[in-house]
């Protein structure tokens, strides 16, 4: 059985357990909905970068300014069409429940590093992503948070799986 938590953006609700077949069906439906939503979002965005509300996260001694993508449409567009991104800025993707999260780089012009992050702010796994590719980059465990930064950011600053990010989404002040 896999445990899921269904919190709001920064709150917490009680956990419940789902049998593995239900989880698999949920992941398949989520992926199908996301891909359909991505097509609709791309048709609406017109090739323009989106700008979203921001929050600040802590990463060791660094403060990171992140745009927060919360809706399926915001998730689908992500950092597409951006030509530059400041050094300590990125995008935090927030999902309604923990699941295996997979990302690709279609229409994304910048090379990016991606961190899959647990509810407590711990980095589950990291990956490097090349621009304008459709290769999947997935979490190794169910997560609700995904952080994208400029390529090499985590390596340059010495971050690895198990290290912790802080800030409001993770239940800690920053």
N, C-alpha and C positions, 0 to 999 in steps of 0.2 A: 504494500500500500504506500502511496505517496501522499505526503502532507502538503496541503495548499493553504495559504493565508490570503484572505480577500480584504485587504485594507483600502482605505481611501488614499489620496496622494501621500500624506505623511502620517496618517493615523494607523492604528492597529485594531484588528478585529480578531475574534477567536479563530483558531485553526480547525480544520476538519479534514478527514481522510477520505480519499477516493481510491477505489480499486484500480489496478494497472490498466485494464481494458478501457475504463472510463477516461483515464488520463490520456491514453493513446488517441482515443477518439477526440478528446478536447484539443490536443496538440494539432491533430490533422485539421480540425475545423478552424482553429485559430490561424494556422498557416494559410489555409484557403481564403479565409476572410481578409487576412493581411494582404495577400497577393491581389485580391480583388480591390481592396481599398487602395493599394499602391497604384494600380492602374488609374483609378478615379482621381486620386490625388495628383498624379503626374499630368493628367489631362487638365486639371484646374490650375496648377502652379505656373504654367507658362514658362518654365525654365528660370524662374527667379528664386533666389535664396529666401527662405523664410526667416523671420526674426521672431524669437519667442521670449517670454519673461525669463529672467535670470535669477539664480541663487548662487551663493558661494559655498564651496566645499573645501575642506581641509585635506591635504595630502602631505602628511609629515609637516615640514616647515613651510610648505607652499600653500597659498590660497589659489583656488581655481574658480574662475567665473564661468558658470555653465548656463546655457539656455536649457530650459526644461521642456521636453517633448512628452506630452501626456496622452494625446488622442491618437487613434489609429492613423488619421491623416497626417498629423505632425510626425509620427513615427515613420510613415512611408516616405515623406520628403526628407526628413533628417537634415544632413549637411549637404544635400545635393546643390549643385550649381555654384558653390562658394569657390572663389579663386584664392583666397587667403583666409587665415585665421590666426589671431594673436597667440603668442607662445603659451600663455597660461589660461587659455580659454578652450571650451569644448561644448559638448552637448550631452546632457543626461537624459536618457530615455527611461520613463517610468511606466511600468505595466501594472494592470490591476491585480494580477496574481502571478505567483512564481511559476515559471515554465522554462523549458529549454528555449532560449532566445537565439535566433539566427539572423545575421545581417549580411548584406551584400553591398557592393559599391557602384551599382548602376547609376549613371549620371552624377557621380561624385568625383569632382575634379582633384581633390586633395588626397594624398596618401594619409591614412589614419592608423592610429593604434586604438584598440578597443579593449576595455576592461569589463568583464561580467562580474557584477557585484551583488553580494547577498544583502538581506535586509539589515544586517548589523554593520554594513559598510565594508566587510572583508572582501577583498578581491578573490574571486573564485578561479578565474583564468584570464589570460591576456592573449592577444593576437595582433598581428600586423596585417593591414589591408592595403592592397594596391588600388589606385584609382581606376574607375570605369570598368570594373570586372563584376562578374556575376557569381564568383566562387563564394560558397557559404562560409561564414565564420560563426561558430555556435558556442554557446555556453556548455560546459561539461557537467553542470548541475542546474536544476531549476533556479532561476533568479528573477527578481522584479526590476532590477536596475542595470543599465548598461551605460557606460561612459565612453564617449569617443573624444580623442585628443589628437593633435598633430602626430604624425608617424614618429616613433622613437621617443615620445615624451616619457613613458613609463620607464623604459630602459635607461634613458639619460638621467633620470632622477632616482634610479635604484629601486623601483617598485617591482614587486613580484607577487605571485599568488600567496594569500595569507595576510598581506599587509592591509591596513585598515584606512578607509577614508572616513572623514567626519563631516557632519553638517545635518541640517534639519531633516532631510529625507531618511537618515539613518538613526534618528532618535537622539542625536547629540548636537549640541549647539556649536556654531562656528562663528 
